[in-house]
Every structure is written in C-alpha cells, then in structure tokens.
Amino acid sequence: MLRFSRKSEKMEKPEVQNRLKRLRNRYRLVVMNEDTYEEVVKFKLTRLSVYIALSSAFVFMVAITSALIIFTPLKYYLPGVGYGNAKQVREFRKLKIRTDSIERALSQQQQYFEHLEKVLEGKVVTKDTQNLKLPKLEDIDE
C-alpha cells in the first residue's frame, strides 16, 4: 500500500532555524589600502543587518521622492499629476481653445493682407477662363 503524507511541523522547524542562523551569522567587511595593505575601515555585519539597512534606505528614498513631488512645484512637470482641481482644468482647456482660435484668425488675417497687397501692387495672377473642348463620351450599353 502506497501512502502519501505531508511534512510534519517538526521537520520544518530545523529548516527555519537554519535560515535564521544564516541570517544571524556574522561576517566581516574590511576596506584595505591596496598599496600598504593597511585596514582603513572594518565592519561586522550580518545578512539581517544588511537586509534591514537596504530596506530602510529604499523606504527613505521613496519617502523623500514622494515628499519632493507632493510638496514642491515639481509636480507640475509630471504629466497628468499637477494640474490642480477640476475648475483649473476647465479654465486651462478654455484658454487652450481660445489661443488656438486666435492663432487661426491671425493666420487668416495675414493671408488676407498678403493677397490684398498683391492686388494693390498689380501682381494678380489671372486665371485661365477659356472653355475646354472635351470629347464627349459615347454611351455604351452592355
């Protein structure tokens, strides 16, 4: 008879304890001068302390970056973030539409004055108004 069983909790505890021991093992980090082999700095570290230090540095950097974006004018350079409330967004859209229409009207007015200037100087291009004699198409019934 074939029987399958799960690992008991007693078997899992030594693995967990081994992991905790590895996290608490002490290591030495030594920075030495290459020319004289003199120890400049010496650190006693564990894997747990390195993990905690790197995690803390990451959280600190995220907090500083978030604070800079939230509390300074940097948020206005991020797309879709720093436009303010809905009223300001509506005003921004209205102003954008107005400036586009003013630019269009200005370009049309400049074009009008250019054409008027050509007419006054006599540089009007006469258009060809002769009738063209085109051959008539034959009615084809098929």
C-alpha positions, -999 to +999 in steps of 0.1 A: +000+000+000+013+034-010+008+063+014+014+100+009+020+122+038+028+159+044+059+171+061+053+174+098+058+206+116+088+191+134+106+186+100+100+223+091+114+238+122+151+228+116+149+244+081+135+276+096+161+276+123+189+271+097+176+301+078+176+322+109+211+311+118+223+321+083+207+355+087+224+360+121+259+347+111+285+374+115+306+385+085+335+410+084+338+436+057+373+451+056+383+480+033+421+480+029+446+503+013+459+485-018+494+498-016+501+493+021+476+466+029+465+487+059+430+483+071+411+515+066+376+505+078+363+473+093+326+464+097+310+434+114+278+426+095+251+400+094+228+393+065+199+405+086+215+439+093+224+443+056+188+435+046+174+459+072+198+487+061+190+483+024+152+481+031+154+512+052+174+531+026+148+521-001+119+533+021+137+565+029+144+572-008+108+566-017+096+589+011+120+617+000+110+614-036+073+614-027+077+644-005+096+663-032+068+656-057+040+664-033+053+695-016+073+712-043+064+726-078+080+695-093+045+680-096+037+705-124+063+688-146+047+654-143+020+647-170-015+644-155-005+650-119-001+686-111-030+703-129-050+712-098-087+709-093-114+705-119-121+742-122-085+749-131-086+721-157-117+736-173-101+770-174-069+756-189-090+739-217-109+771-224-077+791-227-062+765-250-092+766-273-092+804-273-055+806-282-060+781-310-088+801-325-069+834-321-039+818-339-061+806-367-078+840-371-044+857-371-030+834-398-062+841-419-058+878-415-022+877-425-031+857-456-058+882-464-034+912-462-008+893-483-034+888-511-046+924-508-011+936-511-006+916-543-038+930-557-027+966-549+007+961-565-008+946-596+007+911-592-026+894-596-023+861-614-051+859-640-069+827-640-075+808-672-112+811-680-112+796-715-137+768-722-121+734-727-134+713-755-135+678-742-146+649-764-179+635-754-181+600-741-201+575-761-230+559-744-221+523-741-250+500-732-239+465-724 
